[in-house]
Amino acid sequence: MEGGESSVGDFVPAMKSENLSSGELAPGTAAAKSEQLLALPPPLAATAENEEDKEMMCPICMQIMKDVFLTACGHSFCYMCIVTHLHNKRACPCCSVYLTVKQLYPNFLLNKLLMKTSALQIARRATPLEQLSQAIQQGCEVSVKELESLLSLLMDKKRKMEQEEAESSLQIMLEFLQLLRKRKVEELNEVENDLQFIKEDISAVEKHRMELYRARGRYAAKMRMLVNDSSAVTIRPSLIDKQGSGIISGSSISQRQGYAASDTSQNRKTDARALENVHRTDSDSQNSDQSGLATARKRSIYAQLDDIQGYYLQKRRHCTKQSHRQEETVANVINREGYCAGLEDFQSVLSTFTQYSRLRVVAELRPVDLFHSANIVSSIEFDRDDEFFATAGVSRRIKVFDFSSVVNEPADAQRPVVEMSSRSKLSCLSWNKYAKNHIASSDYEGIVTIWDVSSRQSVVEYEEHEKRAWSVDFSHTDPSMLVSGSDDCKVKVWCMKQEASVISIDMKANICSVKYNPQSSFHIAVGSADNHIHYYDLRNIKQPLHIFSGHHKTVSYVKFVSNNVLASASTDGTLRLWDVKENIPLRTFRGHTNEKNFVGLVVNSQYIACGSETNEVFVYHKAISKPAASHKFDSDQNDPDEDMGSHFISSVCWKRESRTILTANSQGIVQVLVLTA
């Protein structure tokens, strides 16, 4: 029957294919199914495709068959799969019939169908552009009119895409410009506000300056009046001639009065001229000195203009925000001189910062053997009253000096008034803030010792630390309490009334510095090798109150500027200032060099001082990020290590609330320096 004949490519009913074995497909089935898939809806096509894939899978590897071979029992497999299987077991994987390699035959028809199916799947998954490209490459016949229509369609599509791309680009540009305009308007408003601040402050300063000029003018006028009054001496000649018994004649009296008046007038002119010359000389000298100081202070301003400008604007903006927040009236933020609080604070900072520009040596202590390695001074501290200071270091000795003697007596006559020996190298000292004769030390064996300076003997020794103890500090509010930190990663709190530590805090890194808050016996700051500062409340040591992050290397020192402000030093070459109340960083100071050594850190209410690995001392104002003054220790021409730059500042200490600072270096040289203009 003609209707019963079948040819390759014709559609084959599915029920006929069901009579075939699972491992073999009827001729034309794969191609017919592939063509049918193109006409099915997407979900149905996907389902049919999955079923087709299962039928074309090798029963051994469960993948689409490649290089298909047919067995004598009628099953199809990948050639490599069935050969590998028969090497291990001579039986069909599907029906277990005995089978050898000689009973395998190539299935050419199925291989051809699989290749065609694969091509159809690739074509179906291709994009319209890829399909069009393939059709043209395969020589698909297209008329010129169809090509023109296609090109027109493509050009329209291209123009539409270009327009959309241009619109998108313009939208991005518009958003950028709007954002930039917003930012610049904000900057302009900020600049206008800053200019308004500056205008107001210039007016206030000029007004105050004029008042000072007027006051000085009134003072000068008053001084001139006093000079004139003191020089106006009236001479009253005697009418009685004591040499004779008679009365002097009228002509004689008139003549004498004339001489006296002439002499008095001449003397008055001479005295006034002399006073004027003295006043002019003093004024010229004073003006010359003031001019020199003013020039030096101007140089300081120009050198640090950016930092000073930043601090000024920060203060003024903060003052304005605070006044708006509290809804204060102008009268509440303006003082009697016409200054706002921010300007008054800035004037104080500017005055103190520009007041001093260098450090001057006023005294020096030198060790006997300048090149001995044990000369390094690790710590230097003033006592409670700033009368004595103590040094300690690698020499294993604590030396106490009378400060006034060091400053006033010749260097050759300098000797310590007290000297105490330790078993190990010393790392840190701390004077008791109440008991003047008590001083605590920490050493390289981890021992914390309390010394009695009067008896020159140790009072208590605490030996709980397992490694070198780097730092020790007495409490400012409780004289019996002290804290220490060690390389054993432990912070220990001690009480002089007890033999063992009362608190122990285990940390994850070496402890380099510990310090009590000056207003509290419960709060301590800990500088650690983990690059952080940990701020603890000793009443709850499970976790710190704050962890200050910002340093990139070990935190070597922590010092309190006030009860709310903390300073820190690190071997990353920076000093940092922190607000412990608000838990925020305040400022970063750069200028000195510190990469590996303990170079010292000390603070007072206005200044921060530290050492440097360049054998220099640097002093920073707490409001300005760059150094206000520096001083380099003199080099010794006979020192073999001087050219190598091996010497460094090892310790610094302020004489409280003064311009005087003690400094020591790795050679054991101690210098007394004074801030000066």
C-alpha positions as CSV (number, residue, x, y, z in Angstrom):
1,M,0.0,0.0,0.0
2,E,1.3,3.5,-0.9
3,G,-0.1,4.8,2.4
4,G,1.7,2.2,4.3
5,E,5.1,2.9,2.9
6,S,7.5,4.9,5.1
7,S,10.4,7.1,4.1
8,V,13.1,8.8,6.2
9,G,12.0,12.2,7.5
10,D,8.3,11.3,7.6
11,F,6.4,11.6,10.9
12,V,6.1,8.3,12.6
13,P,3.2,7.7,15.1
14,A,4.4,7.3,18.6
15,M,2.5,4.1,19.2
16,K,4.5,2.3,16.5
17,S,7.7,3.1,18.1
18,E,6.6,1.7,21.4
19,N,6.8,-1.8,19.9
20,L,10.5,-1.4,19.4
21,S,13.1,-2.3,22.0
22,S,14.3,0.4,24.4
23,G,17.8,0.2,23.0
24,E,17.0,0.6,19.3
25,L,15.0,3.3,17.4
26,A,13.0,2.9,14.2
27,P,14.4,4.6,11.2
28,G,13.3,8.2,11.0
29,T,12.1,8.4,14.5
30,A,14.7,10.8,15.9
31,A,14.4,13.2,12.9
32,A,10.6,13.1,13.1
33,K,10.6,13.8,16.8
34,S,13.1,16.7,16.3
35,E,10.9,18.3,13.7
36,Q,7.8,17.8,15.9
37,L,9.5,19.5,18.8
38,L,9.8,22.7,16.8
39,A,6.0,22.8,16.5
40,L,5.2,22.1,20.1
41,P,4.7,24.9,22.8
42,P,7.9,25.5,24.8
43,P,6.8,23.6,28.0
44,L,5.7,20.6,25.9
45,A,8.8,20.8,23.7
46,A,11.0,20.8,26.8
47,T,9.2,17.7,28.1
48,A,9.5,15.8,24.8
49,E,13.1,16.8,24.5
50,N,13.9,15.3,27.9
51,E,12.1,12.1,27.0
52,E,14.1,12.0,23.7
53,D,17.3,12.5,25.6
54,K,16.6,9.6,27.9
55,E,16.0,7.3,24.9
56,M,19.3,8.4,23.4
57,M,21.3,7.8,26.5
58,C,23.9,5.0,26.8
59,P,22.7,2.5,29.5
60,I,26.2,2.4,30.8
61,C,27.4,6.0,31.1
62,M,23.9,7.5,31.1
63,Q,25.1,10.2,28.6
64,I,24.0,10.8,25.0
65,M,25.6,8.0,23.0
66,K,28.7,8.7,21.0
67,D,30.1,6.3,18.3
68,V,27.1,4.0,18.7
69,F,27.6,0.2,18.3
70,L,24.8,-2.4,18.2
71,T,25.1,-5.8,20.0
72,A,23.9,-9.1,18.6
73,C,21.1,-9.0,21.1
74,G,19.8,-5.7,19.7
75,H,21.0,-3.1,22.3
76,S,23.0,0.0,21.5
77,F,25.9,1.5,23.5
78,C,28.8,3.9,23.2
79,Y,31.6,1.9,21.7
80,M,34.1,2.6,24.5
81,C,31.5,1.9,27.2
82,I,30.6,-1.6,25.9
83,V,34.2,-2.6,25.1
84,T,35.3,-1.6,28.6
85,H,32.4,-3.5,30.1
86,L,33.1,-6.7,28.1
87,H,36.7,-6.7,29.2
88,N,35.4,-7.2,32.7
89,K,32.3,-9.2,32.1
90,R,31.2,-11.0,28.9
91,A,27.5,-10.3,29.1
92,C,25.1,-7.7,27.8
93,P,24.5,-4.9,30.5
94,C,20.8,-4.9,29.6
95,C,19.8,-8.5,29.1
96,S,22.8,-10.4,30.5
97,V,23.1,-12.5,27.3
98,Y,26.6,-13.9,26.6
99,L,28.4,-11.3,24.5
100,T,31.9,-10.8,23.1
101,V,33.6,-7.9,21.3
102,K,33.3,-9.8,18.0
103,Q,29.5,-9.5,18.4
104,L,29.5,-5.7,18.2
105,Y,28.5,-3.9,15.0
106,P,28.5,-0.1,14.1
107,N,25.0,1.4,14.1
108,F,25.5,3.8,11.2
109,L,21.9,4.9,11.0
110,L,21.6,5.8,14.7
111,N,24.9,7.7,14.5
112,K,23.5,9.7,11.6
113,L,20.3,10.5,13.4
114,L,22.1,11.5,16.5
115,M,24.3,13.9,14.6
116,K,21.2,15.4,12.9
117,T,19.4,15.7,16.2
118,S,22.4,17.4,17.8
119,A,22.5,19.9,14.9
120,L,18.8,20.6,15.3
121,Q,19.2,21.2,19.0
122,I,22.0,23.5,18.4
123,A,20.0,25.4,15.9
124,R,17.0,25.6,18.2
125,R,19.1,27.0,21.0
126,A,20.8,29.5,18.8
127,T,19.8,33.2,18.8
128,P,17.8,34.6,15.9
129,L,20.9,36.3,14.7
130,E,22.9,33.1,14.8
131,Q,20.2,31.3,12.9
132,L,20.0,34.0,10.3
133,S,23.8,33.9,9.9
134,Q,23.8,30.2,9.6
135,A,21.0,30.2,7.0
136,I,22.9,32.8,4.8
137,Q,26.2,30.9,5.2
138,Q,24.4,27.7,4.2
139,G,23.3,29.3,0.9
140,C,19.7,30.0,1.7
141,E,18.1,31.7,-1.4
142,V,16.8,35.2,-0.6
143,S,15.4,37.7,-3.0
144,V,16.7,41.3,-3.3
145,K,13.4,42.6,-2.1
146,E,13.5,40.4,1.0
147,L,17.1,41.5,1.7
148,E,16.1,45.2,1.4
149,S,13.2,44.6,3.7
150,L,15.5,42.8,6.1
151,L,18.1,45.5,5.9
152,S,15.5,48.2,6.5
153,L,14.3,46.3,9.5
154,L,17.8,45.9,10.8
155,M,18.5,49.7,10.3
156,D,15.4,50.6,12.2
157,K,16.4,48.3,15.0
158,K,19.9,49.8,15.0
159,R,18.6,53.3,15.1
160,K,16.2,52.4,18.0
161,M,19.1,50.7,19.9
162,E,21.3,53.8,19.3
163,Q,18.6,56.1,20.5
164,E,18.0,54.0,23.6
165,E,21.7,53.9,24.3
166,A,22.0,57.7,23.8
167,E,19.0,58.3,26.1
168,S,20.6,56.0,28.7
169,S,23.9,57.7,28.4
170,L,22.3,61.2,28.7
171,Q,20.3,60.0,31.7
172,I,23.5,58.9,33.4
173,M,25.2,62.2,32.5
174,L,22.2,64.1,33.9
175,E,22.2,62.2,37.1
176,F,25.9,62.8,37.5
177,L,25.6,66.5,36.8
178,Q,22.7,66.8,39.2
179,L,24.7,65.0,41.9
180,L,27.7,67.2,41.2
181,R,25.6,70.4,41.3
182,K,24.1,69.3,44.6
183,R,27.5,68.6,46.1
184,K,29.0,71.8,44.8
185,V,26.0,73.8,46.1
186,E,26.6,72.2,49.5
187,E,30.3,73.1,49.2
188,L,29.3,76.6,48.2
189,N,27.0,76.9,51.1
190,E,29.7,75.7,53.4
191,V,32.2,78.1,51.9
192,E,29.7,80.9,52.2
193,N,29.1,80.0,55.9
194,D,32.8,79.8,56.5
195,L,33.3,83.2,54.9
196,Q,30.5,84.6,57.1
197,F,32.3,83.1,60.1
198,I,35.6,84.7,59.0
199,K,33.9,88.0,58.3
200,E,32.3,88.0,61.8
201,D,35.5,87.0,63.4
202,I,37.5,89.6,61.6
203,S,35.1,92.2,62.8
204,A,35.2,90.9,66.4
205,V,39.1,90.8,66.4
206,E,39.4,94.3,64.9
207,K,37.0,95.6,67.4
208,H,38.8,94.0,70.3
209,R,42.2,95.1,68.8
210,M,40.9,98.7,68.6
211,E,39.9,98.6,72.2
212,L,43.3,97.4,73.2
213,Y,44.9,100.2,71.2
214,R,42.7,102.8,72.9
215,A,43.5,101.3,76.3
216,R,47.2,101.5,75.5
217,G,46.8,105.1,74.4
218,R,45.0,106.0,77.6
219,Y,47.8,104.2,79.5
220,A,50.5,106.1,77.6
221,A,48.8,109.4,78.2
222,K,48.5,108.7,81.9
223,M,52.2,107.8,82.1
224,R,53.1,111.1,80.3
225,M,51.0,113.0,82.9
226,L,52.8,111.2,85.7
227,V,56.2,112.1,84.1
228,N,55.2,115.7,83.7
229,D,54.0,115.9,87.3
230,S,57.1,114.4,88.7
231,S,59.3,116.9,86.8
232,A,57.3,120.0,87.8
233,V,59.4,120.9,90.9
234,T,58.7,124.5,92.3
235,I,61.7,126.1,94.0
236,R,60.7,128.5,96.9
237,P,63.8,130.7,97.7
238,S,64.3,131.7,101.3
239,L,63.6,135.4,102.1
240,I,66.0,135.4,105.0
241,D,69.7,135.7,104.5
242,K,71.1,133.4,107.2
243,Q,74.5,134.9,106.6
244,G,73.5,138.4,107.6
245,S,71.3,139.9,110.3
246,G,69.3,142.2,108.0
247,I,66.6,141.5,105.5
248,I,67.6,140.9,101.9
249,S,66.7,143.7,99.6
250,G,63.9,143.4,97.0
251,S,66.3,143.6,94.1
252,S,68.3,140.8,95.4
253,I,65.2,138.7,95.8
254,S,64.0,139.4,92.3
255,Q,67.4,138.5,90.9
256,R,67.6,135.2,92.8
257,Q,64.1,134.3,91.8
258,G,65.0,134.9,88.2
259,Y,68.1,132.6,88.4
260,A,66.0,129.9,90.2
261,A,63.2,130.0,87.6
262,S,65.8,129.8,84.8
263,D,67.5,126.8,86.4
264,T,64.2,125.0,87.1
265,S,63.0,125.4,83.5
266,Q,66.3,124.2,82.1
267,N,66.3,121.1,84.5
268,R,62.7,120.4,83.6
269,K,63.5,120.3,79.9
270,T,66.5,118.1,80.4
271,D,64.7,115.6,82.6
272,A,61.7,115.4,80.2
273,R,64.1,114.9,77.3
274,A,66.0,112.2,79.2
275,L,62.7,110.4,80.1
276,E,61.5,110.6,76.5
277,N,64.8,109.2,75.3
278,V,64.6,106.3,77.8
279,H,61.0,105.6,76.9
280,R,61.8,105.7,73.2
281,T,64.7,103.4,73.7
282,D,62.7,100.9,75.7
283,S,59.8,101.1,73.2
284,D,62.2,100.5,70.2
285,S,63.8,97.6,72.0
286,Q,60.4,96.1,72.9
287,N,59.0,96.7,69.4
288,S,62.1,95.0,67.9
289,D,61.6,91.9,70.2
290,Q,57.9,91.8,69.5
291,S,58.6,92.1,65.8
292,G,60.9,89.2,65.9
293,L,58.5,87.1,67.8
294,A,55.6,88.1,65.5
295,T,57.7,87.0,62.5
296,A,58.5,83.6,64.1
297,R,54.8,83.1,64.9
298,K,53.8,84.0,61.4
299,R,56.2,81.4,60.1
300,S,54.6,78.8,62.3
301,I,51.2,79.7,60.9
302,Y,52.3,79.6,57.3
303,A,54.1,76.2,57.9
304,Q,50.9,74.6,59.3
305,L,48.3,76.7,57.5
306,D,46.2,73.7,56.4
307,D,46.0,72.1,59.8
308,I,45.3,75.4,61.5
309,Q,42.6,76.3,59.0
310,G,41.0,72.9,59.5
311,Y,41.0,73.3,63.2
312,Y,39.5,76.8,63.0
313,L,36.7,75.7,60.7
314,Q,36.0,72.6,62.8
315,K,35.7,74.7,65.9
316,R,33.5,77.4,64.3
317,R,31.2,74.9,62.7
318,H,30.9,72.9,65.9
319,C,30.1,76.1,67.8
320,T,27.4,77.0,65.4
321,K,25.8,73.6,65.3
322,Q,25.8,73.5,69.1
323,S,24.2,76.9,69.4
324,H,21.5,75.9,66.9
325,R,20.9,72.6,68.7
326,Q,20.5,74.2,72.1
327,E,18.6,77.2,70.6
328,E,20.9,79.6,72.3
329,T,20.7,83.3,71.6
330,V,23.7,85.2,70.2
331,A,24.2,86.7,73.7
332,N,24.7,83.3,75.2
333,V,27.5,82.3,72.7
334,I,29.2,85.7,72.6
335,N,31.6,86.5,75.5
336,R,32.4,89.9,76.8
337,E,35.1,90.5,74.1
338,G,32.7,89.8,71.3
339,Y,34.1,86.3,70.6
340,C,32.0,83.2,70.1
341,A,33.1,80.2,72.1
342,G,34.6,78.5,69.0
343,L,36.8,81.6,68.2
344,E,37.9,81.9,71.8
345,D,39.0,78.3,71.8
346,F,40.8,78.7,68.5
347,Q,42.6,81.9,69.8
348,S,43.8,79.9,72.7
349,V,45.1,77.1,70.5
350,L,46.7,79.5,68.0
351,S,48.4,81.4,70.8
352,T,49.8,78.3,72.5
353,F,50.8,76.7,69.2
354,T,52.7,79.7,67.8
355,Q,54.1,80.7,71.2
356,Y,56.9,78.1,70.9
357,S,58.8,76.8,67.9
358,R,61.9,75.1,69.2
359,L,63.4,73.2,72.2
360,R,66.4,74.5,74.0
361,V,68.8,72.4,76.1
362,V,69.2,73.7,79.7
363,A,71.0,70.7,81.3
364,E,72.5,67.4,80.3
365,L,73.5,64.2,82.0
366,R,76.0,61.8,80.3
367,P,77.0,58.4,81.4
368,V,80.6,57.6,82.1
369,D,80.9,55.1,79.2
370,L,78.9,56.6,76.4
371,F,79.1,53.6,74.1
372,H,78.1,50.9,76.5
373,S,75.0,49.0,75.4
374,A,73.5,49.0,78.9
375,N,73.0,52.7,78.9
376,I,69.6,52.6,77.3
377,V,67.1,54.5,79.5
378,S,63.7,52.7,79.2
379,S,61.8,55.0,81.5
380,I,62.1,58.4,83.1
381,E,59.5,59.8,85.6
382,F,59.0,62.8,87.8
383,D,57.8,62.4,91.4
384,R,54.6,63.8,92.8
385,D,55.9,67.3,93.4
386,D,58.3,67.5,90.3
387,E,61.2,67.8,92.7
388,F,63.0,64.6,91.8
389,F,63.0,62.4,88.7
390,A,64.0,58.8,88.4
391,T,65.5,56.9,85.4
392,A,65.7,53.1,84.8
393,G,66.7,50.9,82.0
394,V,69.0,48.1,80.8
395,S,71.6,48.9,83.4
396,R,69.3,47.3,86.1
397,R,69.5,50.4,88.2
398,I,67.0,53.0,89.3
399,K,68.6,56.4,89.7
400,V,66.9,59.3,91.4
401,F,68.1,62.8,90.7
402,D,67.3,66.2,92.3
403,F,65.9,68.2,89.4
404,S,67.0,71.7,90.7
405,S,70.6,70.4,91.1
406,V,70.7,69.0,87.6
407,V,69.5,72.3,86.2
408,N,71.6,74.6,88.3
409,E,74.8,72.8,89.1
410,P,77.7,72.0,86.6
411,A,77.4,68.7,84.7
412,D,80.5,67.3,86.3
413,A,78.9,67.6,89.7
414,Q,75.8,65.6,88.9
415,R,75.3,62.5,90.9
416,P,72.1,60.6,91.8
417,V,70.8,61.2,95.3
418,V,69.4,57.6,95.4
419,E,70.4,54.5,93.5
420,M,68.7,51.1,93.7
421,S,69.7,47.9,92.0
422,S,67.4,45.3,90.4
423,R,68.0,41.7,89.4
424,S,66.8,42.2,85.8
425,K,66.7,44.9,83.1
426,L,64.0,47.4,83.9
427,S,61.3,48.4,81.4
428,C,59.1,50.9,83.1
429,L,58.7,53.2,86.2
430,S,55.8,54.8,88.0
431,W,55.9,57.1,91.0
432,N,53.1,56.8,93.5
433,K,50.8,59.8,93.1
434,Y,50.4,60.2,96.9
435,A,53.3,58.4,98.7
436,K,56.3,60.3,97.4
437,N,58.7,57.6,98.6
438,H,57.1,54.8,96.7
439,I,58.0,53.9,93.1
440,A,57.0,50.9,91.1
441,S,59.0,49.1,88.4
442,S,58.5,46.3,85.9
443,D,61.4,44.2,84.5
444,Y,62.4,41.8,81.8
445,E,61.7,38.7,84.0
446,G,58.1,39.8,84.5
447,I,58.5,41.0,88.1
448,V,56.6,44.0,89.4
449,T,58.4,45.6,92.3
450,I,57.5,48.4,94.6
451,W,60.5,50.3,96.0
452,D,60.9,52.6,99.1
453,V,63.1,55.4,97.9
454,S,63.8,56.5,101.5
455,S,65.2,53.1,102.6
456,R,66.5,52.2,99.0
457,Q,64.9,48.7,99.4
458,S,62.1,46.8,97.7
459,V,58.9,46.7,99.6
460,V,56.9,44.2,97.6
461,E,57.7,41.9,94.6
462,Y,54.9,40.4,92.5
463,E,56.1,37.5,90.3
464,E,52.9,36.2,88.6
465,H,53.8,37.4,85.1
466,E,55.3,34.5,83.1
467,K,57.2,36.7,80.6
468,R,58.7,40.2,80.3
469,A,56.5,42.9,81.9
470,W,56.6,46.1,79.7
471,S,54.5,48.5,81.7
472,V,53.3,49.4,85.2
473,D,51.2,52.3,86.5
474,F,49.9,53.5,89.9
475,S,46.3,54.6,90.2
476,H,45.8,58.4,90.5
477,T,42.8,58.0,92.8
478,D,43.7,55.0,94.9
479,P,47.4,55.0,96.0
480,S,47.4,51.3,97.0
481,M,46.4,50.1,93.5
482,L,48.6,49.6,90.4
483,V,48.3,47.8,87.1
484,S,50.8,46.0,84.9
485,G,51.0,44.4,81.4
486,S,53.2,41.7,80.0
487,D,54.3,39.6,77.1
488,D,52.3,36.8,78.6
489,C,49.2,38.6,77.2
490,K,47.9,39.3,80.7
491,V,46.9,42.5,82.5
492,K,47.2,42.3,86.2
493,V,45.8,44.6,88.9
494,W,47.6,44.7,92.2
495,C,46.9,46.0,95.7
496,M,49.8,46.8,97.9
497,K,47.8,45.4,100.8
498,Q,47.7,41.9,99.2
499,E,50.3,39.5,98.1
500,A,48.6,38.3,94.9
501,S,46.9,40.1,92.0
502,V,43.3,41.1,92.6
503,I,42.3,41.1,88.9
504,S,43.8,39.3,85.9
505,I,42.7,39.9,82.3
506,D,43.7,37.4,79.7
507,M,44.1,38.9,76.2
508,K,45.1,37.5,72.8
509,A,48.2,39.5,72.2
510,N,51.3,40.9,74.0
511,I,50.6,43.9,76.3
512,C,52.9,46.8,75.7
513,S,51.4,49.6,77.8
514,V,48.8,50.0,80.6
515,K,47.5,53.2,82.1
516,Y,44.9,54.2,84.7
517,N,42.3,56.9,83.8
518,P,43.4,59.9,86.0
519,Q,39.9,60.4,87.3
520,S,39.0,56.7,88.0
521,S,40.4,53.7,89.8
522,F,38.1,51.4,87.7
523,H,39.1,52.3,84.2
524,I,42.3,51.4,82.4
525,A,43.6,51.7,78.8
526,V,45.6,48.8,77.4
527,G,47.9,49.1,74.3
528,S,48.4,45.8,72.6
529,A,50.4,44.0,69.9
530,D,47.1,43.3,68.1
531,N,47.2,47.0,66.9
532,H,44.3,48.0,69.1
533,I,43.7,49.9,72.3
534,H,41.3,48.2,74.8
535,Y,39.5,50.3,77.3
536,Y,38.3,48.3,80.4
537,D,36.0,48.9,83.3
538,L,37.6,46.7,86.0
539,R,34.2,46.1,87.5
540,N,33.3,44.0,84.4
541,I,36.3,42.5,82.6
542,K,34.4,40.0,80.4
543,Q,34.8,42.4,77.5
544,P,36.2,45.9,77.1
545,L,34.0,49.0,77.1
546,H,35.6,50.2,73.8
547,I,38.2,48.9,71.4
548,F,39.9,51.7,69.5
549,S,41.0,50.7,66.0
550,G,43.2,52.8,63.6
551,H,46.8,51.9,64.2
552,H,48.3,49.5,61.7
553,K,51.0,48.1,63.9
554,T,51.7,47.4,67.6
555,V,50.4,50.1,70.1
556,S,53.5,50.8,72.2
557,Y,52.1,53.5,74.5
558,V,48.9,54.8,75.9
559,K,48.6,58.1,77.9
560,F,45.6,60.1,79.2
561,V,45.5,63.7,78.2
562,S,42.4,64.1,80.4
563,N,39.8,61.7,81.8
564,N,38.0,61.7,78.4
565,V,40.9,62.0,76.0
566,L,43.5,59.3,75.4
567,A,46.7,59.5,73.4
568,S,48.4,56.5,71.8
569,A,51.7,55.7,70.0
570,S,52.4,52.9,67.6
571,T,55.3,51.5,65.6
572,D,53.3,52.5,62.5
573,G,54.9,55.9,63.0
574,T,51.8,57.8,64.2
575,L,50.3,59.2,67.4
576,R,46.6,59.2,67.7
577,L,44.1,61.0,69.9
578,W,40.8,59.3,71.0
579,D,37.7,60.4,72.8
580,V,37.0,57.6,75.3
581,K,33.6,58.9,76.2
582,E,32.2,59.1,72.6
583,N,34.4,56.2,71.3
584,I,35.7,58.2,68.3
585,P,39.1,59.1,66.9
586,L,40.0,62.8,67.2
587,R,43.3,63.3,65.4
588,T,46.4,61.6,63.9
589,F,49.9,63.0,64.3
590,R,52.7,62.4,61.9
591,G,56.3,63.7,61.7
592,H,58.5,61.4,63.8
593,T,59.9,58.0,62.8
594,N,59.0,54.9,64.8
595,E,59.0,51.4,63.3
596,K,60.5,49.0,65.9
597,N,61.6,50.7,69.1
598,F,59.9,52.0,72.3
599,V,60.6,55.8,71.8
600,G,58.5,57.2,74.6
601,L,55.2,59.2,74.8
602,V,54.2,61.9,77.3
603,V,51.3,64.4,77.4
604,N,50.1,67.4,79.3
605,S,47.0,69.6,78.9
606,Q,48.3,71.2,75.7
607,Y,51.1,69.3,74.2
608,I,52.1,65.7,73.3
609,A,55.8,64.7,73.1
610,C,57.4,61.6,71.8
611,G,60.8,60.3,70.6
612,S,62.0,59.2,67.2
613,E,64.3,56.6,65.8
614,T,66.2,59.6,64.2
615,N,67.5,60.5,67.7
616,E,65.1,63.4,67.8
617,V,62.4,64.6,70.2
618,F,59.1,65.9,68.7
619,V,56.5,68.0,70.4
620,Y,53.0,68.3,68.9
621,H,50.2,70.6,69.9
622,K,47.2,68.4,70.6
623,A,45.0,70.4,68.1
624,I,47.6,70.3,65.2
625,S,48.7,67.2,63.3
626,K,52.2,68.3,62.5
627,P,55.1,68.9,65.0
628,A,55.3,72.3,66.7
629,A,58.9,71.8,67.7
630,S,61.7,69.3,67.5
631,H,65.2,68.7,68.8
632,K,68.0,66.4,67.7
633,F,70.5,65.0,70.1
634,D,74.1,66.0,69.2
635,S,76.0,63.3,67.4
636,D,79.3,62.1,68.8
637,Q,82.1,62.0,66.2
638,N,83.8,59.1,68.1
639,D,80.7,56.9,68.0
640,P,81.1,54.0,65.5
641,D,77.3,53.5,65.3
642,E,76.4,57.1,64.6
643,D,76.6,56.8,60.8
644,M,74.3,53.8,60.9
645,G,71.5,55.8,62.6
646,S,71.2,53.2,65.4
647,H,70.5,55.7,68.2
648,F,67.0,56.7,69.1
649,I,65.1,58.5,71.8
650,S,64.0,56.0,74.4
651,S,62.0,57.9,76.9
652,V,60.4,61.3,77.5
653,C,58.6,63.0,80.5
654,W,57.0,66.4,81.0
655,K,57.5,68.4,84.1
656,R,53.8,68.8,84.8
657,E,52.0,71.8,83.3
658,S,55.3,73.5,82.4
659,R,57.5,74.0,79.3
660,T,60.2,71.7,80.6
661,I,60.6,68.1,79.3
662,L,63.0,65.4,80.2
663,T,64.4,63.2,77.4
664,A,66.7,60.2,77.3
665,N,68.1,58.3,74.4
666,S,69.6,54.9,73.7
667,Q,73.1,56.1,74.7
668,G,71.9,56.9,78.2
669,I,72.1,60.7,77.6
670,V,69.5,62.6,79.6
671,Q,68.7,66.2,78.5
672,V,66.5,68.8,80.1
673,L,64.7,70.7,77.3
674,V,62.6,73.9,77.5
675,L,60.1,75.0,74.9
676,T,61.0,78.5,73.6
677,A,60.0,80.9,70.9
